[in-house]
Amino acid sequence: MRKIIIRNIDNAPNGKEFFAGISGNFKDFGQTLCELIDNPISNFRAHGIRGRVEIVLEEQGDRVDVMVRDNGTGIENMDAALTIAARSCAESTLNEHGMGLKHALASINAGEDQHWSIQARTAEDVANDRYQRVEGPYDIHMPVSMIPGSGEVAGGTGTVVRVRCPIHPVPKM
């Protein structure tokens, strides 16, 4: 008589490996930065908001710190925004890059020392005097912190994305 062996399959993806695996699909830093700007503009259009996007680039030796801040509606569902293969944004005619926030974060900074953070403040967060914060490195079960106050979100609602990027020297021709 043959013995039947039953085993469990461990098919949960490794978040860091998966995140690094989707990186590198944008051609350059500019395309990735456009994705980070496209998201709030798409949000403005979807909600009929006359909004503002602030972009700050600070050179820090061998890296550049990037901040993209907007005064949109904030990220309503942070879990969906950072879940691989989930669509969390409203459809708009602008959404031309279409890679999403998580793909942009992976593409712009997939190294071992990746450092990025997202602060978001929705109308519900304003009513409860708090903001949401999540930071890299990426993992499948990332904690979202609810922190009292408004954080770096300018004014009422909005989102702040911060990314640290290595500077790669351009070869001279």
N, CA, C and O of each residue as an XYZ file, in Angstrom:
692
protein
N       0.836     -1.160      0.000
C       0.000      0.000      0.000
C       0.893      1.240      0.000
O       1.872      1.328      0.740
N       0.520      2.194     -0.857
C       1.286      3.433     -0.925
C       0.765      4.434      0.094
O      -0.431      4.515      0.375
N       1.708      5.192      0.636
C       1.361      6.198      1.627
C       1.131      7.533      0.927
O       1.930      7.937      0.083
N       0.060      8.208      1.269
C      -0.234      9.532      0.715
C       0.367     10.569      1.644
O       0.112     10.568      2.849
N       1.166     11.452      1.071
C       1.806     12.515      1.847
C       1.126     13.824      1.496
O       0.978     14.167      0.323
N       0.723     14.534      2.499
C       0.092     15.841      2.302
C       1.034     16.898      2.845
O       1.546     16.777      3.958
N       1.255     17.921      2.063
C       2.097     19.018      2.522
C       1.414     20.335      2.178
O       0.616     20.402      1.243
N       1.719     21.341      2.908
C       1.181     22.675      2.651
C       2.102     23.411      1.696
O       3.320     23.236      1.724
N       1.514     24.222      0.867
C       2.275     25.036     -0.070
C       2.450     26.419      0.541
O       1.481     27.039      0.979
N       3.679     26.896      0.567
C       3.961     28.247      1.033
C       4.125     29.129     -0.202
O       5.218     29.227     -0.760
N       3.046     29.765     -0.621
C       3.107     30.567     -1.840
C       2.926     32.057     -1.575
O       2.621     32.819     -2.492
N       3.112     32.473     -0.330
C       3.037     33.901     -0.032
C       4.271     34.582     -0.612
O       5.391     34.146     -0.348
N       4.087     35.646     -1.401
C       5.254     36.297     -2.003
C       6.088     37.030     -0.956
O       5.559     37.515      0.044
N       7.371     37.103     -1.192
C       8.265     37.899     -0.374
C       8.104     39.344     -0.853
O       8.434     39.662     -1.996
N       7.604     40.205      0.010
C       7.302     41.581     -0.380
C       8.485     42.333     -0.938
O       8.361     43.006     -1.961
N       9.634     42.235     -0.288
C      10.819     42.971     -0.747
C      11.273     42.485     -2.116
O      11.605     43.291     -2.985
N      11.288     41.169     -2.310
C      11.701     40.618     -3.609
C      10.714     41.003     -4.700
O      11.111     41.358     -5.810
N       9.421     40.931     -4.380
C       8.402     41.267     -5.374
C       8.491     42.735     -5.754
O       8.410     43.088     -6.931
N       8.659     43.593     -4.746
C       8.757     45.032     -4.975
C       9.958     45.335     -5.855
O       9.856     46.126     -6.792
N      11.100     44.710     -5.564
C      12.302     44.911     -6.385
C      12.079     44.370     -7.795
O      12.624     44.911     -8.757
N      11.289     43.315     -7.924
C      11.039     42.706     -9.225
C      10.246     43.577    -10.175
O      10.402     43.469    -11.391
N       9.381     44.456     -9.631
C       8.613     45.327    -10.523
C       9.366     46.615    -10.833
O       8.889     47.439    -11.613
N      10.531     46.794    -10.233
C      11.293     48.015    -10.486
C      11.979     47.955    -11.838
O      12.063     46.897    -12.462
N      12.458     49.082    -12.272
C      13.251     49.135    -13.488
C      12.440     49.158    -14.772
O      13.013     49.096    -15.860
N      11.120     49.246    -14.672
C      10.308     49.255    -15.880
C      10.127     50.647    -16.468
O       9.737     50.782    -17.628
N      10.404     51.670    -15.691
C      10.392     53.013    -16.246
C      11.756     53.265    -16.860
O      12.756     52.722    -16.390
N      11.812     54.069    -17.888
C      13.067     54.304    -18.604
C      14.024     55.203    -17.840
O      15.240     55.038    -17.935
N      13.493     56.145    -17.089
C      14.378     57.060    -16.384
C      13.669     57.699    -15.199
O      12.468     57.525    -14.996
N      14.450     58.444    -14.426
C      13.940     59.117    -13.251
C      12.779     60.046    -13.597
O      11.796     60.113    -12.860
N      12.888     60.755    -14.705
C      11.851     61.697    -15.109
C      10.502     61.031    -15.309
O       9.474     61.589    -14.926
N      10.494     59.852    -15.900
C       9.243     59.132    -16.130
C       8.608     58.725    -14.795
O       7.390     58.795    -14.630
N       9.439     58.304    -13.857
C       8.939     57.928    -12.539
C       8.399     59.148    -11.809
O       7.337     59.082    -11.191
N       9.116     60.256    -11.874
C       8.644     61.491    -11.250
C       7.315     61.913    -11.859
O       6.428     62.383    -11.146
N       7.169     61.750    -13.167
C       5.886     62.071    -13.824
C       4.750     61.240    -13.245
O       3.637     61.743    -13.093
N       5.010     59.973    -12.919
C       3.976     59.128    -12.307
C       3.557     59.684    -10.955
O       2.369     59.711    -10.633
N       4.535     60.129    -10.157
C       4.216     60.693     -8.845
C       3.423     61.986     -8.960
O       2.669     62.329     -8.049
N       3.581     62.706    -10.061
C       2.833     63.943    -10.291
C       1.480     63.639    -10.942
O       0.486     64.307    -10.656
N       1.447     62.642    -11.808
C       0.222     62.244    -12.499
C      -0.864     61.814    -11.508
O      -2.041     62.116    -11.709
N      -0.476     61.117    -10.448
C      -1.458     60.623     -9.483
C      -2.281     61.740     -8.848
O      -3.509     61.656     -8.867
N      -1.664     62.784     -8.285
C      -2.503     63.835     -7.709
C      -3.305     64.602     -8.751
O      -4.441     64.993     -8.480
N      -2.747     64.825     -9.930
C      -3.503     65.542    -10.960
C      -4.718     64.722    -11.379
O      -5.795     65.280    -11.593
N      -4.560     63.410    -11.498
C      -5.696     62.538    -11.805
C      -6.737     62.628    -10.696
O      -7.937     62.646    -10.968
N      -6.280     62.686     -9.447
C      -7.192     62.826     -8.308
C      -7.960     64.146     -8.387
O      -9.167     64.181     -8.145
N      -7.261     65.229     -8.725
C      -7.923     66.533     -8.856
C      -9.035     66.463     -9.896
O     -10.154     66.918     -9.657
N      -8.716     65.890    -11.043
C      -9.683     65.821    -12.144
C     -10.870     64.934    -11.788
O     -12.014     65.265    -12.102
N     -10.599     63.817    -11.138
C     -11.677     62.886    -10.776
C     -12.639     63.499     -9.757
O     -13.821     63.157     -9.740
N     -12.138     64.405     -8.905
C     -12.972     64.990     -7.861
C     -13.323     66.450     -8.131
O     -13.911     67.105     -7.269
N     -12.978     66.973     -9.299
C     -13.304     68.363     -9.637
C     -12.627     69.371     -8.725
O     -13.216     70.392     -8.371
N     -11.390     69.084     -8.347
C     -10.637     69.946     -7.427
C      -9.682     70.827     -8.218
O      -9.035     70.371     -9.160
N      -9.603     72.081     -7.830
C      -8.541     72.945     -8.352
C      -7.403     72.849     -7.338
O      -7.391     73.555     -6.330
N      -6.454     71.966     -7.621
C      -5.449     71.624     -6.626
C      -4.074     72.172     -6.929
O      -3.855     72.889     -7.905
N      -3.150     71.802     -6.046
C      -1.767     72.258     -6.139
C      -0.848     71.057     -5.891
O      -1.098     70.252     -4.994
N       0.207     70.946     -6.687
C       1.235     69.926     -6.492
C       2.559     70.654     -6.299
O       2.935     71.499     -7.113
N       3.254     70.328     -5.234
C       4.558     70.913     -4.935
C       5.602     69.818     -5.091
O       5.436     68.718     -4.565
N       6.677     70.115     -5.810
C       7.760     69.161     -6.030
C       9.039     69.782     -5.499
O       9.411     70.887     -5.894
N       9.713     69.070     -4.603
C      10.964     69.560     -4.041
C      12.020     68.478     -4.253
O      11.824     67.323     -3.876
N      13.141     68.867     -4.863
C      14.288     67.974     -5.056
C      15.459     68.572     -4.289
O      15.834     69.722     -4.516
N      16.040     67.786     -3.374
C      17.175     68.263     -2.592
C      18.348     67.314     -2.775
O      18.274     66.139     -2.413
N      19.449     67.843     -3.352
C      20.644     67.017     -3.516
C      21.323     66.848     -2.167
O      21.550     67.820     -1.447
N      21.644     65.603     -1.833
C      22.262     65.270     -0.554
C      23.499     64.398     -0.820
O      23.511     63.218     -0.470
N      24.522     64.969     -1.428
C      25.740     64.209     -1.727
C      25.508     63.213     -2.849
O      25.346     63.603     -4.005
N      25.489     61.917     -2.513
C      25.340     60.882     -3.535
C      23.882     60.452     -3.742
O      23.613     59.409     -4.338
N      22.962     61.256     -3.250
C      21.541     60.944     -3.436
C      20.747     62.237     -3.577
O      21.244     63.333     -3.319
N      19.498     62.070     -3.994
C      18.585     63.199     -4.051
C      17.314     62.802     -3.301
O      16.777     61.711     -3.493
N      16.850     63.700     -2.450
C      15.595     63.491     -1.741
C      14.495     64.190     -2.526
O      14.594     65.373     -2.850
N      13.445     63.433     -2.824
C      12.324     63.927     -3.621
C      11.098     64.006     -2.728
O      10.801     63.071     -1.985
N      10.385     65.130     -2.803
C       9.110     65.249     -2.107
C       8.069     65.732     -3.105
O       8.281     66.722     -3.805
N       6.945     65.029     -3.168
C       5.802     65.460     -3.972
C       4.633     65.601     -3.002
O       4.191     64.622     -2.401
N       4.137     66.829     -2.857
C       3.050     67.126     -1.919
C       1.883     67.715     -2.697
O       2.064     68.543     -3.589
N       0.666     67.267     -2.336
C      -0.522     67.818     -2.989
C      -1.599     68.114     -1.952
O      -1.520     67.682     -0.802
N      -2.600     68.858     -2.389
C      -3.729     69.168     -1.515
C      -5.008     68.524     -2.057
O      -6.079     69.132     -2.043
N      -4.877     67.288     -2.532
C      -6.034     66.539     -3.027
C      -6.832     65.943     -1.882
O      -6.829     66.466     -0.768
N      -7.509     64.855     -2.165
C      -8.389     64.227     -1.171
C      -7.654     63.305     -0.214
O      -8.261     62.788      0.724
N      -6.371     63.087     -0.427
C      -5.626     62.116      0.376
C      -5.874     60.727     -0.179
O      -6.704     60.555     -1.072
N      -5.186     59.762      0.324
C      -5.355     58.387     -0.143
C      -6.414     57.731      0.730
O      -6.188     57.458      1.909
N      -7.572     57.485      0.131
C      -8.704     56.928      0.871
C      -8.432     55.510      1.362
O      -8.834     55.153      2.470
N      -7.756     54.701      0.554
C      -7.527     53.305      0.910
C      -6.038     52.992      0.747
O      -5.601     52.552     -0.317
N      -5.281     53.218      1.792
C      -3.833     53.015      1.742
C      -3.502     51.549      1.463
O      -2.522     51.254      0.779
N      -4.317     50.623      1.992
C      -4.067     49.196      1.751
C      -4.101     48.897      0.259
O      -3.194     48.248     -0.262
N      -5.138     49.364     -0.434
C      -5.252     49.112     -1.873
C      -4.154     49.842     -2.644
O      -3.637     49.322     -3.633
N      -3.799     51.041     -2.196
C      -2.760     51.813     -2.892
C      -1.423     51.093     -2.882
O      -0.609     51.285     -3.786
N      -1.187     50.264     -1.869
C       0.100     49.580     -1.748
C       0.005     48.069     -1.919
O       0.960     47.351     -1.622
N      -1.132     47.586     -2.392
C      -1.282     46.153     -2.645
C      -0.970     45.890     -4.112
O      -1.553     46.511     -5.000
N      -0.050     44.970     -4.357
C       0.339     44.633     -5.718
C      -0.889     44.130     -6.469
O      -1.640     43.298     -5.960
N      -1.087     44.640     -7.682
C      -2.167     44.272     -8.603
C      -3.527     44.828     -8.213
O      -4.527     44.458     -8.827
N      -3.604     45.710     -7.210
C      -4.891     46.327     -6.868
C      -4.977     47.690     -7.540
O      -3.981     48.407     -7.639
N      -6.166     48.041     -7.998
C      -6.402     49.374     -8.552
C      -7.109     50.181     -7.497
O      -8.200     49.819     -7.057
N      -6.494     51.281     -7.084
C      -7.079     52.067     -6.007
C      -7.451     53.476     -6.440
O      -8.017     54.232     -5.651
N      -7.147     53.836     -7.665
C      -7.392     55.211     -8.079
C      -8.611     55.293     -8.984
O      -9.013     54.319     -9.620
N      -9.173     56.471     -9.018
C     -10.295     56.702     -9.912
C      -9.777     56.810    -11.339
O      -8.678     57.311    -11.575
N     -10.569     56.342    -12.277
C     -10.179     56.460    -13.681
C     -10.268     57.920    -14.098
O     -11.211     58.621    -13.727
N      -9.315     58.367    -14.848
C      -9.367     59.712    -15.400
C      -8.740     59.681    -16.774
O      -8.021     58.746    -17.127
N      -9.018     60.708    -17.538
C      -8.463     60.767    -18.885
C      -6.965     61.045    -18.863
O      -6.278     60.769    -19.847
N      -6.445     61.585    -17.766
C      -5.023     61.926    -17.700
C      -4.152     60.712    -17.430
O      -3.047     60.626    -17.966
N      -4.598     59.801    -16.642
C      -3.820     58.684    -16.103
C      -2.988     57.968    -17.173
O      -3.173     56.775    -17.412
N      -2.079     58.696    -17.808
C      -1.331     58.147    -18.943
C      -0.198     57.233    -18.548
O       0.159     56.340    -19.317
N       0.382     57.423    -17.374
C       1.469     56.542    -16.969
C       0.900     55.225    -16.457
O       1.403     54.157    -16.805
N      -0.145     55.289    -15.633
C      -0.913     54.132    -15.231
C      -0.175     53.058    -14.459
O      -0.724     51.973    -14.270
N       1.035     53.306    -14.005
C       1.783     52.286    -13.281
C       1.424     52.272    -11.808
O       1.629     51.261    -11.136
N       0.899     53.359    -11.297
C       0.501     53.404     -9.906
C       1.626     53.783     -8.972
O       2.807     53.737     -9.316
N       1.213     54.157     -7.785
C       2.141     54.634     -6.774
C       3.171     53.579     -6.389
O       4.363     53.876     -6.320
N       2.726     52.358     -6.140
C       3.670     51.311     -5.698
C       4.705     51.000     -6.766
O       5.860     50.723     -6.445
N       4.306     51.042     -8.029
C       5.247     50.776     -9.119
C       6.260     51.921     -9.218
O       7.452     51.691     -9.420
N       5.772     53.147     -9.076
C       6.682     54.289     -9.115
C       7.686     54.220     -7.966
O       8.872     54.485     -8.161
N       7.216     53.864     -6.769
C       8.127     53.746     -5.630
C       9.167     52.663     -5.870
O      10.342     52.846     -5.551
N       8.741     51.536     -6.429
C       9.678     50.440     -6.706
C      10.683     50.852     -7.766
O      11.867     50.536     -7.651
N      10.233     51.551     -8.794
C      11.119     51.924     -9.892
C      12.112     52.996     -9.502
O      13.256     52.988     -9.955
N      11.685     53.903     -8.678
C      12.553     55.016     -8.326
C      13.574     54.613     -7.265
O      14.634     55.229     -7.160
N      13.262     53.587     -6.482
C      14.147     53.259     -5.379
C      13.955     51.809     -4.951
O      13.212     51.537     -4.008
N      14.607     50.886     -5.625
C      14.451     49.463     -5.310
C      15.670     48.867     -4.637
O      15.758     47.648     -4.488
N      16.604     49.695     -4.232
C      17.820     49.170     -3.628
C      17.612     48.665     -2.210
O      16.549     48.848     -1.617
N      18.637     48.034     -1.682
C      18.582     47.509     -0.314
C      18.323     48.609      0.702
O      17.657     48.385      1.712
N      18.848     49.797      0.435
C      18.696     50.896      1.381
C      17.518     51.802      1.029
O      17.515     52.986      1.366
N      16.522     51.240      0.352
C      15.403     52.065     -0.082
C      14.789     52.803      1.100
O      14.638     52.260      2.194
N      14.452     54.025      0.848
C      13.805     54.837      1.868
C      12.736     55.666      1.196
O      13.032     56.493      0.333
N      11.514     55.451      1.581
C      10.410     56.245      1.080
C       9.332     56.290      2.144
O       9.273     55.425      3.019
N       8.491     57.289      2.067
C       7.377     57.388      2.994
C       6.202     58.066      2.304
O       6.367     58.840      1.360
N       5.018     57.754      2.801
C       3.784     58.380      2.322
C       3.035     58.869      3.543
O       2.837     58.128      4.506
N       2.621     60.125      3.493
C       1.698     60.667      4.486
C       0.441     61.042      3.728
O       0.515     61.670      2.672
N      -0.702     60.667      4.254
C      -1.971     61.009      3.603
C      -2.956     61.471      4.666
O      -2.959     60.986      5.797
N      -3.790     62.420      4.270
C      -4.801     62.946      5.184
C      -6.096     63.114      4.398
O      -6.180     63.941      3.490
N      -7.094     62.329      4.752
C      -8.407     62.381      4.112
C      -9.335     63.261      4.943
O      -8.956     63.735      6.014
N     -10.548     63.477      4.448
C     -11.539     64.254      5.208
C     -11.820     63.580      6.552
O     -11.976     64.261      7.566
N     -11.884     62.245      6.567
C     -12.100     61.519      7.825
C     -10.930     61.738      8.779
O     -11.127     61.882      9.985
N      -9.708     61.763      8.237
C      -8.537     62.020      9.072
C      -8.573     63.427      9.654
O      -8.229     63.623     10.820
N      -8.987     64.408      8.854
C      -9.098     65.791      9.339
C     -10.089     65.841     10.496
O      -9.816     66.457     11.526
N     -11.255     65.182     10.323
C     -12.288     65.169     11.369
C     -11.772     64.531     12.660
O     -12.235     64.871     13.749
N     -10.821     63.612     12.540
C     -10.259     62.932     13.709
C      -8.882     63.467     14.104
O      -8.199     62.869     14.936
N      -8.469     64.601     13.506
C      -7.182     65.243     13.770
C      -6.030     64.245     13.754
O      -5.327     64.056     14.748
N      -5.857     63.605     12.580
C      -4.795     62.619     12.415
C      -4.360     62.588     10.955
O      -4.989     63.190     10.084
N      -3.261     61.864     10.711
C      -2.856     61.556      9.341
C      -2.330     60.132      9.328
O      -1.986     59.572     10.369
N      -2.272     59.550      8.131
C      -1.768     58.193      7.957
C      -0.319     58.274      7.481
O       0.046     59.166      6.715
N       0.499     57.332      7.943
C       1.891     57.296      7.497
C       2.297     55.844      7.284
O       2.018     54.973      8.109
N       2.964     55.606      6.157
C       3.552     54.301      5.862
C       4.911     54.572      5.261
O       5.093     55.559      4.548
N       5.883     53.694      5.548
C       7.218     53.920      5.003
C       7.892     52.616      4.625
O       7.602     51.551      5.171
N       8.822     52.742      3.652
C       9.554     51.601      3.154
C      10.603     51.147      4.123
O      10.895     51.853      5.089
N      11.181     49.992      3.898
C      11.071     49.228      2.659
C       9.731     48.504      2.545
O       9.060     48.234      3.541
N       9.363     48.201      1.303
C       8.089     47.569      1.016
C       8.031     46.164      1.603
O       9.008     45.416      1.570
N       6.869     45.825      2.138
C       6.609     44.471      2.611
C       5.120     44.202      2.406
O       4.316     45.134      2.368
N       4.760     42.950      2.277
C       3.369     42.580      2.043
C       2.476     43.020      3.206
O       1.327     43.403      2.983
N       2.973     42.971      4.418
C       2.176     43.327      5.597
C       2.732     44.599      6.241
O       3.189     44.568      7.384
N       2.696     45.702      5.517
C       3.245     46.956      6.018
C       2.278     47.603      7.003
O       1.072     47.624      6.757
N       2.785     48.126      8.107
C       1.893     48.834      9.028
C       1.609     50.249      8.539
O       2.486     50.934      8.015
N       0.364     50.664      8.724
C      -0.029     52.045      8.461
C      -0.267     52.679      9.826
O      -1.124     52.227     10.585
N       0.488     53.720     10.134
C       0.354     54.398     11.419
C      -0.646     55.527     11.311
O      -0.656     56.258     10.320
N      -1.479     55.676     12.311
C      -2.386     56.815     12.427
C      -1.774     57.719     13.490
O      -1.673     57.342     14.658
N      -1.364     58.924     13.069
C      -0.606     59.814     13.940
C      -1.404     61.100     14.167
O      -1.944     61.658     13.213
N      -1.487     61.574     15.400
C      -2.215     62.818     15.656
C      -1.601     64.000     14.906
O      -0.383     64.071     14.743
N      -2.441     64.922     14.455
C      -1.994     66.126     13.775
C      -2.118     66.018     12.271
O      -2.823     65.151     11.754
N      -1.417     66.918     11.561
C      -1.513     66.952     10.094
C      -0.233     66.511      9.398
O      -0.225     66.363      8.176
N       0.850     66.298     10.144
C       2.102     65.889      9.515
C       2.589     66.941      8.536
O       2.500     68.140      8.800
N       3.107     66.479      7.401
C       3.619     67.397      6.381
C       2.556     67.768      5.347
O       2.842     68.494      4.395
N       1.345     67.277      5.531
C       0.278     67.593      4.584
C      -0.063     69.069      4.726
O      -0.400     69.532      5.815
N       0.025     69.803      3.627
C      -0.222     71.243      3.648
C      -1.730     71.511      3.716
O      -2.467     71.157      2.795
N      -2.178     72.125      4.789
C      -3.593     72.461      4.900
C      -4.434     71.299      5.382
O      -4.042     70.578      6.299
N      -5.594     71.115      4.764
C      -6.541     70.095      5.200
C      -6.196     68.704      4.739
O      -5.497     67.971      5.438
N      -6.682     68.325      3.557
C      -6.442     66.985      3.040
C      -5.304     67.006      2.025
O      -4.943     68.061      1.504
N      -4.747     65.834      1.753
C      -3.687     65.754      0.750
C      -2.757     64.590      1.016
O      -2.992     63.764      1.899
N      -1.693     64.546      0.229
C      -0.724     63.459      0.302
C       0.683     64.021      0.145
O       0.901     64.969     -0.609
N       1.633     63.432      0.860
C       3.047     63.764      0.726
C       3.791     62.461      0.486
O       3.721     61.538      1.298
N       4.507     62.388     -0.635
C       5.340     61.224     -0.941
C       6.784     61.698     -0.900
O       7.154     62.672     -1.556
N       7.594     60.989     -0.117
C       9.024     61.289     -0.031
C       9.795     60.049     -0.465
O       9.482     58.932     -0.054
N      10.807     60.263     -1.300
C      11.632     59.165     -1.805
C      13.083     59.613     -1.793
O      13.392     60.749     -2.150
N      13.973     58.717     -1.381
C      15.420     58.967     -1.437
C      15.966     58.166     -2.608
O      15.792     56.948     -2.664
N      16.623     58.839     -3.542
C      17.124     58.202     -4.756
C      18.632     58.348     -4.864
O      19.179     59.420     -4.604
N      19.304     57.268     -5.248
C      20.741     57.383     -5.492
C      20.984     58.190     -6.762
O      20.189     58.142     -7.700
N      22.085     58.929     -6.782
C      22.473     59.667     -7.989
C      23.473     58.808     -8.749
O      24.515     58.429     -8.215
N      23.147     58.510     -9.985
C      24.050     57.749    -10.840
C      24.702     58.719    -11.800
O      24.003     59.373    -12.574
N      26.017     58.833    -11.776
C      26.680     59.767    -12.689
C      26.422     59.411    -14.155
O      26.418     58.241    -14.538
N      26.212     60.435    -14.949
C      26.013     60.250    -16.381
C      27.374     60.129    -17.042
O      28.219     61.009    -16.875
N      27.607     59.046    -17.797
C      28.922     58.899    -18.440
C      29.141     59.987    -19.487
O      28.229     60.331    -20.238
N      30.356     60.520    -19.528
C      30.692     61.557    -20.515
C      30.998     60.896    -21.847
O      31.603     59.826    -21.913
N      30.567     61.559    -22.892
C      30.792     61.017    -24.248
C      31.993     61.653    -24.869
O      32.345     61.331    -26.004
